[in-house]
Structure formats: C-alpha cells, structure tokens
Amino acid sequence: MKIPPAQRAVTLGRYIIDNKATVRAAAKQFGISKSTVHKDVSDRLKKEDPCLFEQVKDVLEVNKQERHIRGGLATREKYRELAKHRRVSLQPVSQDSEYVP
C-alpha cells in the first residue's frame, strides 16, 4: 500500500532527526530515491510541519558541512584496505613449502 506523500514526508523527517541520517541513508532505509527524499523533506515537509522541517534542515545542514570529512575518511579507508591486501599478497613463500601450480 502506498503512503501519501505528506505522511511520507513527516515519517522521513522524523527518521532523519532520530538517526541524524543523511538523505542517502533515509532513501536506502525506505527504499525510495534520494530525489524523492529530498523533495519530501524540503518541499512537502515545509508545508506539512514547519517545526519539523526546521529540525530536519538543521540536521541536513550539519551533514552537508561534514560530507567532505566523511568522503576523505572513506577514501583513506579504501587505500588502507588496498595496501593491506598488497602486503598480504607480497609476503614471501617459505622455501620449505613445495610449489603447486
């Protein structure tokens, strides 16, 4: 059963506030697109519940300010994992072991 857009906007707004979630995380949780979440919390929620809209706007503003940091951390972790896999694959094989093709 489809949820009315106004009700969905309020539900998304509460989820974002309760979990300090990003638009992407909310979209994934509810199985809808990021553009739908953004439309709901920026347009529909403003008309439906202005107080909730202000709270959501604050959370999303914090997320926006932090996104470059999260992106940098994700890149750092990615290259650490790559380096770890390279070190494992480059470890010397003991001379006692027999080569099996």
N, C-alpha and C positions, 0 to 999 in steps of 0.2 A: 504494500500500500504506500502510495506516495504521500510525503509530508508536505503540507502547504508551505510555500516559500517564506512567509512571515514567521511561521513557527520554527522552521528550519534555521532561520537567521538567529533567533533567540537561543536555540539549542547550541548552535555553533559558537555564539558569543559566550555562553556560559562555559562551554568546553575550553575555549581559548583562555578565558580568565582562570578557571580552576587549575588548568595544567600548564599555564604560561606557554601555550603551544604556538607554533608558527602556523601560517596559512597552509603550508605544505603538510604539516603533521595533522592538522584538522581535516584536510582533504583526504588524506590516507585513512584516517580513523573512520570517516563517514562514507568513504567510497564514492566521493564526488570530485570534480575537477577543482584545481586551485582557483580558476577564474570564477567558478560558482561560489566558492567560499568567500573570495574577495568581494564579489558583488553583494552577497548576502550581508556580510559584516560591515561593508562600507556604505551601501545604499539602503537596503531594506531595513537593517537594524536601526539606522538613524531615525527612520520614520516610526518604527515599531516600538523601540525602547531607547530613547535618547540617553538615559543614565547608563545603561548597559553599554551602549555604543561608545561613550566616553572612556569607560574602563577598558574595553577591547582596544580602542585606539591607542591607549597608553601602553598596553602590553605589546601591540604590534610595533609601536614606535621603538620600544626597548629592543625588540627582536631585530628591527631594521638597523639600529645602531650597533648591534653585536654581530651582525652577519659576516662582516669581514674577518672578525676574530674566529668565528666558527669555521669559516672556509679555510683560513690559514691552519687551524688545528687539524682539520680533516686532511689537508694536503701533507702536513707534517707526518701524520699517522700513516698515510699511504706510502710515503717514501721510506719510513722506518720499516714497514712490513716488507717492502721490496728488498731493502738492504738485508733484512733478516733472512729472507729466502735465498738471496745470493750467497750469504755466508754459509748457510747450510749446504747448498749445492757445491760450493767450492772447497769444502773440507776434504783433506787428503784421505785416501783409502789406505788402510794399513797394509803393509807389504805381506803380512801373513795370510790375508784373505785371498781366495782364488778368484780370478776373473771369470765371470759368467756372462756371456753376451746376451 
